[in-house]
Amino acid sequence: MKITLITATLLATSLAYADDAAVPHALVVHVAPTATVAGQPIELEAMIDAPYAESLSVRWRPIGGAAWQDIPFERSSAGGWFASIPAATAPGVEYYIRGKDHAGVEIAHFASEQAPHVVRVDPALFDRLESLDRQRLGDRMDDVSLEVVGHNFGNRYGARDQFLRGEITYNHEMLREVHAVGFGFGSITGHTPLMSQPGTDDVTRAARYGFGQLMLRVHPSVFLDARVGLGVSQVEFIGLGRGGITFGKPWRSCVQIGGEYIGNLGGSGWVRLQWDTAPPLLMGASVVRTDLPGVQINPNGLYIAYDVSYRIQNRLTLKAQLSYGARDGAAHLGGGLGTAVAF
């Protein structure tokens, strides 16, 4: 790596052959890097006035390592000499340059085994983010959560229009570009009017399903969510999908936009604002438009929801939700409860 600090080490050592002739030594001028980026090799360059007087090599090891590794300098097409230290990880590497003359005598040209030169390796962005997330989670990379949520939309003609949904999910934190993966199982049961008129009957809608999910971190403060699954309703097999985007951090203040579709039960969309201004409470407010539980009449269900989470010692999370909204008539209440255990 071509960098900033230029160090020139001049060494001339005189030895004698059996006939008292002086052994020539090389003059080495080296550009010494001080820092590099994780995952990239460290390119070393040198100018040598008498390259064939000695065999020149760089000896290196990770900081804190015990064994040194040798890499010979090679001639470049531009006329200089170069050696490449393999990609290193934080905190860095240390090295020195040595030569060995025809008599087998070792000459230190830059730094030494006792005082090697240090090249600091700056952690990559996602290395730093992973380190911060591990501290936040206390190295608890897995969790199991259970949530139950429902809403009673009510109906101006007294028909039932409501649903109850429960999910249990296992989630594993990857903390890289792939931030988390998980899978789970869910159940929805509800009733919806056949028509919007007096004396109408309602029908039962239900589904049982399994799913896999994935969260990607595409930017330090932008996350993408995806979920796909299969299930069975009361009449047929169904597929389901969900997608969303989070601006901010899901465990702090953020804005979340998402939507899902569940077989013949219909689609939902939401916008949620979350804030963490009253720790240890994490609160959110949502606007949800939904067809659940497979609405038969034309008006779409719409409700607003307020939720609050309380995390206990980074291990147990308790959650509650209160909702208020309608589909065809006066608004009614709904809500939910949830918990998660991290390990």
C-alpha positions, 0 to 999 in steps of 0.5 A: 500500500502506497502511503505517507511516511517515507523512511530511508535506511542506509546500512553498509557493513564490511565483511571479509572473504578469505582473500580479504575482499569486501562484500557489497551490500544493497542500499534500500529506500522504502516507503512505509505504510502506517495504516490500511483497510481490512481485507486488502493486501499491504503492498510494500515497495522499495528502491534498491541500488544493488539488488543482486548483492543481497536477497531481500525479503520482508518478515511479517506477522499479525500483531500479537502473533508468535511466528514470523513469515517471509515474503521475498521482494520481486522486481516490478515491470517499472523497475522497482521492487515489491512485496505483498503482505496478505490481507490482514485483520484488525488490529494490524500487522508488524514487519521488518525488511532484511537482506542476506548477502552472499556470505549468509550474513543478515542485514536489517534494512528497515526496522528489526525483529526486536523493533518491527514497524506496525501497520494498523488495520482499520476495521471495515465498516461492517466489522465496526457495526458488528462490534457495536451490535455485539456489545449492544446485545451482550453477545446474545445472538438468538431469540425466540419471540411470541406475539398475539395481536387482534382487532375488532373492526365492528360493523354498523349492522352488528355483524362480526368483523374481527381477527386474532393472529399469533406468531412464534419466531426464532431469530438469529443475528448475523450482524453483517450485510445479512443482519438476521435470519429466522423462521416461524409459525403463525395462525390467523382466525377471524370472521368477516361479513358476507355483505354490508346490510342488515341481518347479514351473516359472517363467514369464518376465515382461518390459516395456519402457516410457516415462514422464513425471513431475512433482514439485510443491512444495506446501509448503517441506517437502512434495513430491508426485510423479507419474508416468504411462507406457505400455509393452508387456509380452511379451503386451500393451500396458500402462499404468503410474502412480506417486505419492508424497509426501515430508515434508522435503527430497528432498536432505536428511533426509526421509520418503517414502511411495509406490506404483506399478502397472505393467500386468500386472506388479503393484503396489508400495508403499514407505516410505523414511527418508533422512538426511544426517547424514554428508555428503557421503553421503546414506543411506536405508532402505526397506521395499518390498512388491512384486508384481514381476515379476508374481507368480503365487503368493499371498505378496507379496514383501517386502524391506528396502533400504539405499542410499547416494549420494555427490555429487561437486562437485554434478555427478556422483552415484554410488549403490549399494543393498543389499536383503534379503527374501523372498516364499515361503521364506528371504530372499535378497539383491538390490541396485542401482547408479546414477549421475546427471550434472547440467549 
